Amino acid sequence: MQSISAQIFGLLVAAVLFVWLFKRIGLPPVLAYLAVGLLAGGHGVGWMAQSHEMDFIAELGIVFLLFSLGLEFSVSRLMAMRNIVFGLGSLQVFVSSILLIVILHLLNFSLLTSFTIGIIIMLSSTAVVAKLLKESGDLNKRRGQLAIGVLLFQDIAVVPLLIILPLFASSDPNSIGWALLFALTKGAFVCVLLWAIGKWVLPKVFKEVALARSDELFVLTTLLVSLFAGLLTYSFGLSMALGAFLAGMMLGESHYRHQLEADIRPFRDILMGLFFVTVGMQLDIGFVVDHAGIIIVALMGILILKIAVVMLSSLFMGERKQDALACAIMLWQMGEFGFVLIALAAQHNLLSVEQVSFLIAMGVISMALTPYLIDKTPFILKRLGMLERAKFAFEDELQSSTLYHNHVV
């Protein structure tokens, strides 16, 4: 017990110091948490031992993040975004996957290994992008909506991928079709069930809670609803984050939306920090140093390919050049669900130990570079001549100047 307490205390001290330091030098907190994980993990100082229980608690950060994200997207708004989610999202997933599989197969990887690595690299990070969008206030801008739409489709696509990989490793590939049909049926059922609960049950529950006029009861009910939705979808073999998003989306049309978001924010931010710590703990610095050259080449290849696919897909869907490129820059990294697929593939011997280490290194480094690239997006667009009267680059500065001068609330 004393050992666990000392580990947690050390983690909190490191988190406070690193977040403070990174904020002072103008870097986002995401990088601070990754650095803490790198320091605390088995490849660093090693005072924290990564466990399944810690990974599960860290995943709750993604659950609360997706719940608060769902509050921003009501059913009517999601239906208005259906062309982005199911149009641009599906286009990005299928084109990126096919191109990556073909390229990897041409590099003498087996077809099964090419498929496994291709779908892992194809995914982007909902946790990183959504957190940065909420911090910057770009969630409701067109580029933010494009990115979130693609990420939502990717999160949906993870469900059949979690089923396909173990089946590919088995000796009975003929069962894939039935397994996918069963998974889609389960997914449709749980979505309808959550929709019914959110439409007819939750509004009455929160009305009674509001009448009690108890802040503690309101916070507890909010946490209970988030976890219930996540665990419900998890029990059906789906993503916990997807269930939390659906629950938040149902409550996004209620009168309590802003109070719900305010109550969930402290838990979301702390647990999201823990999630990024667990991601940082997986990076092996020794492996990165030994394979630095090929990792840099691979990251450059992913950067170019994913940005090109997302940008061209967005332009094909009729989006503006600056929004298409800004969205593409947000989505170039590997995602947190990629780590889940890596672990699953390794468990079924679809990837070698070296391939697993290589993918983890690329995933962590790409996540770490994303905040910097997003911050430099206005500069990149300006250099490429994609800014219309420099509005994109300086709109935040203009908003800040009008907010703090001669402004009364």
PEBEL-V980895 format. One record per backbone hydrogen bond with DSSP energy under -1.0 kcal/mol. CO is the residue of the C=O (numbers start at 1). NH is the residue of the N-H. If there is no record, write none. Layout:
# PEBEL-V980895
{{CO;NH} {CO;NH}}
This chain:
# PEBEL-V980895
{{1;5} {2;6} {3;7} {4;8} {5;9} {6;10} {7;11} {8;12} {9;13} {10;14} {11;15} {12;16} {13;17} {14;18} {15;19} {16;20} {17;21} {18;22} {19;23} {20;24} {21;25} {22;27} {23;26} {29;33} {30;34} {31;35} {32;36} {33;37} {34;38} {35;39} {36;40} {37;41} {39;45} {40;48} {41;44} {51;55} {52;56} {53;57} {54;58} {55;59} {58;61} {59;63} {60;64} {61;65} {62;66} {63;67} {64;68} {65;69} {66;70} {67;71} {74;78} {75;79} {76;80} {77;81} {79;82} {81;84} {81;85} {82;86} {83;88} {84;89} {87;91} {88;92} {89;93} {90;94} {91;95} {92;96} {93;97} {94;98} {95;99} {96;100} {97;101} {98;102} {99;103} {100;104} {101;105} {102;106} {103;107} {104;109} {105;108} {110;114} {111;115} {112;116} {113;117} {114;118} {115;119} {116;120} {117;121} {118;122} {125;129} {126;130} {127;131} {128;132} {129;133} {130;134} {131;135} {132;136} {133;137} {133;138} {138;141} {141;145} {142;146} {143;147} {144;148} {145;149} {146;150} {147;151} {148;152} {149;153} {150;154} {151;155} {152;156} {153;157} {154;158} {156;159} {157;161} {158;162} {160;164} {161;165} {163;167} {164;168} {165;169} {172;175} {173;176} {175;179} {176;180} {177;181} {178;182} {179;183} {180;184} {181;185} {182;186} {183;187} {184;188} {185;189} {186;190} {187;191} {188;192} {189;193} {190;194} {191;195} {192;196} {193;197} {194;198} {195;199} {196;200} {197;201} {197;202} {201;205} {202;206} {203;207} {204;208} {205;209} {206;210} {207;211} {208;212} {210;213} {214;218} {215;219} {216;220} {217;221} {218;222} {219;223} {220;224} {221;225} {222;226} {223;227} {224;228} {225;229} {226;230} {227;231} {228;232} {229;233} {230;234} {231;235} {233;238} {234;237} {239;243} {240;244} {241;245} {242;246} {243;247} {244;248} {245;249} {246;250} {247;251} {251;254} {256;260} {257;261} {258;262} {259;263} {260;264} {261;265} {264;268} {265;269} {266;270} {267;271} {268;272} {269;273} {270;274} {271;275} {272;276} {273;277} {274;278} {275;279} {276;280} {277;281} {279;282} {280;283} {284;288} {285;289} {286;290} {287;291} {291;295} {292;296} {293;297} {294;298} {295;299} {296;300} {297;301} {298;302} {299;303} {300;304} {301;305} {302;306} {303;307} {304;308} {305;309} {306;310} {307;311} {308;312} {309;313} {310;314} {311;315} {312;316} {313;317} {314;319} {315;318} {320;324} {321;325} {322;326} {323;327} {324;328} {325;329} {326;330} {327;331} {337;341} {338;342} {339;343} {340;344} {341;345} {342;346} {343;347} {344;348} {345;350} {346;349} {352;356} {353;357} {354;358} {355;359} {356;360} {357;361} {358;362} {359;363} {360;364} {361;365} {362;366} {363;367} {364;368} {365;369} {366;370} {369;373} {370;374} {371;375} {372;376} {374;377} {376;380} {377;381} {378;382} {379;383} {380;384} {381;386} {382;385} {388;391} {390;394} {391;395} {394;398} {395;399} {396;400} {397;401} {398;402} {399;403} {400;404}}
